Amino acid sequence: MTLTIDQVTEGSALPGLGYNVTATTVVLGALASRDWRPMHHDYKFATVRNGTQDIFLNTPNLAAWFERYITDWTGPRGRIGRMTFRMRDSVYPDDHMVFAGAITAVSTDDAGCAWADLDITVVVSDDEAGDRLCCTCTAKVAVPTDENDNPWARKGDNWTP
């Protein structure tokens, strides 16, 4: 199924995404982004030297999770134009991340590219500490105008995120 702009409504919520984070999630994300800093794979370094409760997700890993969340919603033709996020708290093994998003604006630019602006949050559910807001994100994503449109084919003046 291809999501098209006529299916996108300002104020609508995106489907949620929940994920149980493991130590493997944290370590493989750091490995994939070539982040060799020990706080992302060495429990003793993270807890004793840095004073954190455990190893934690690194920035590129979290960025990849935001990208997955957005493109799970848009499908393969959705193209992220801009994305910024702020990490407010760490995500650790045994946390349950919950992504939630809302469409804040829908527009079409002068080149005919359709855009959806999104606000996204990541809340971690913790049985002991309760829920905590870990990250916020804003994104601007190109969505096809119809089944024949593909934002990935846009170049030059036709692509102005």
C-alpha positions as CSV (number, residue, x, y, z in Angstrom):
1,M,0.0,0.0,0.0
2,T,1.2,3.5,-0.9
3,L,0.4,6.3,1.5
4,T,-0.7,9.4,-0.4
5,I,-1.2,12.9,0.8
6,D,-5.0,12.7,0.5
7,Q,-4.7,10.1,3.4
8,V,-2.8,12.6,5.6
9,T,-4.7,14.9,7.9
10,E,-3.4,17.6,10.1
11,G,-4.0,16.7,13.7
12,S,-4.1,13.0,13.1
13,A,-2.0,10.6,15.1
14,L,0.5,8.2,13.7
15,P,0.3,4.5,14.8
16,G,2.5,3.9,17.8
17,L,5.6,1.7,17.8
18,G,6.8,-0.1,20.9
19,Y,10.1,-1.9,21.2
20,N,11.8,-3.7,24.1
21,V,15.4,-2.5,24.2
22,T,18.1,-5.1,25.0
23,A,21.8,-4.8,25.5
24,T,22.2,-6.3,22.0
25,T,20.0,-3.4,20.6
26,V,22.3,-0.9,22.2
27,V,25.6,-2.6,21.2
28,L,24.6,-3.4,17.6
29,G,23.4,0.2,17.1
30,A,26.8,1.5,18.3
31,L,28.6,-1.0,16.2
32,A,26.6,-0.1,13.1
33,S,27.5,3.5,13.5
34,R,31.1,2.8,14.3
35,D,30.8,4.4,17.7
36,W,33.4,2.7,19.8
37,R,32.9,4.8,22.9
38,P,32.7,2.4,25.8
39,M,29.5,3.8,27.4
40,H,27.6,2.1,24.6
41,H,29.0,-1.4,25.1
42,D,30.9,-1.7,28.4
43,Y,28.6,-1.9,31.4
44,K,31.3,-1.3,34.0
45,F,32.6,1.8,32.2
46,A,29.1,3.2,31.8
47,T,28.1,2.6,35.4
48,V,31.3,3.0,37.4
49,R,33.2,5.6,35.4
50,N,30.3,7.6,33.9
51,G,27.8,7.0,36.7
52,T,24.9,6.0,34.4
53,Q,22.6,3.1,35.3
54,D,23.7,1.0,32.2
55,I,25.0,1.2,28.7
56,F,22.6,3.4,26.6
57,L,21.6,4.1,23.0
58,N,23.8,6.4,21.0
59,T,22.6,9.3,18.9
60,P,22.9,7.6,15.4
61,N,21.1,4.6,16.7
62,L,18.2,6.8,18.0
63,A,18.2,8.7,14.7
64,A,17.7,5.3,12.9
65,W,14.8,4.5,15.1
66,F,13.1,7.8,14.3
67,E,13.7,7.1,10.6
68,R,12.2,3.7,10.9
69,Y,9.2,5.0,12.7
70,I,8.5,7.6,10.0
71,T,9.1,5.3,7.1
72,D,7.0,2.5,8.7
73,W,4.2,5.0,8.5
74,T,4.8,6.4,5.0
75,G,5.9,3.2,3.3
76,P,8.9,3.0,0.9
77,R,8.0,6.2,-1.1
78,G,8.0,8.5,1.9
79,R,11.2,10.6,1.9
80,I,12.4,12.4,4.9
81,G,13.4,16.0,4.0
82,R,14.4,17.2,7.5
83,M,14.6,15.8,10.9
84,T,15.8,17.2,14.2
85,F,15.6,15.6,17.6
86,R,16.5,16.2,21.2
87,M,17.6,13.6,23.6
88,R,16.3,14.4,27.1
89,D,17.1,11.2,28.8
90,S,18.9,8.0,28.0
91,V,17.4,4.8,26.7
92,Y,18.8,1.7,28.5
93,P,18.5,-2.1,28.1
94,D,15.3,-3.4,29.5
95,D,13.5,-0.1,28.7
96,H,10.4,-0.3,26.6
97,M,10.5,2.5,24.0
98,V,7.2,3.8,22.8
99,F,7.2,6.1,19.7
100,A,4.1,8.3,19.2
101,G,3.6,11.0,16.6
102,A,1.1,13.5,15.3
103,I,0.8,15.3,12.0
104,T,1.2,19.1,12.7
105,A,0.9,20.4,9.1
106,V,0.2,19.3,5.6
107,S,1.3,21.3,2.6
108,T,2.3,21.2,-1.1
109,D,5.3,23.3,-2.3
110,D,5.6,25.2,-5.6
111,A,7.2,22.2,-7.3
112,G,4.1,20.0,-6.4
113,C,5.8,18.0,-3.7
114,A,3.5,17.2,-0.8
115,W,4.7,17.5,2.8
116,A,3.7,16.3,6.2
117,D,5.2,17.9,9.3
118,L,5.4,15.6,12.3
119,D,6.0,15.9,16.0
120,I,7.3,12.6,17.5
121,T,8.0,11.6,21.1
122,V,9.8,8.6,22.6
123,V,8.6,7.7,26.1
124,V,10.2,4.9,28.0
125,S,7.9,2.8,30.2
126,D,9.7,1.5,33.3
127,D,7.8,-0.5,35.9
128,E,10.0,0.9,38.7
129,A,10.4,4.5,37.7
130,G,7.2,5.0,35.7
131,D,7.1,6.7,32.2
132,R,9.7,9.2,31.2
133,L,10.0,11.3,28.1
134,C,13.4,10.5,26.6
135,C,13.3,12.2,23.2
136,T,11.4,14.7,21.1
137,C,11.6,15.0,17.3
138,T,10.2,17.1,14.5
139,A,10.3,15.9,10.9
140,K,9.2,17.1,7.5
141,V,8.5,14.2,5.2
142,A,7.6,14.1,1.5
143,V,4.6,12.0,0.8
144,P,3.4,11.0,-2.7
145,T,0.6,13.2,-4.1
146,D,-0.9,10.1,-5.8
147,E,0.0,6.5,-6.6
148,N,2.1,7.6,-9.6
149,D,4.2,10.1,-7.7
150,N,7.5,9.2,-6.1
151,P,9.3,11.8,-3.9
152,W,12.5,9.9,-4.4
153,A,12.5,10.8,-8.1
154,R,12.6,14.5,-7.3
155,K,15.9,16.3,-7.8
156,G,17.2,19.9,-8.1
157,D,14.5,22.6,-7.9
158,N,11.8,19.9,-7.5
159,W,13.4,18.8,-4.2
160,T,13.5,21.6,-1.6
161,P,13.0,20.3,1.9
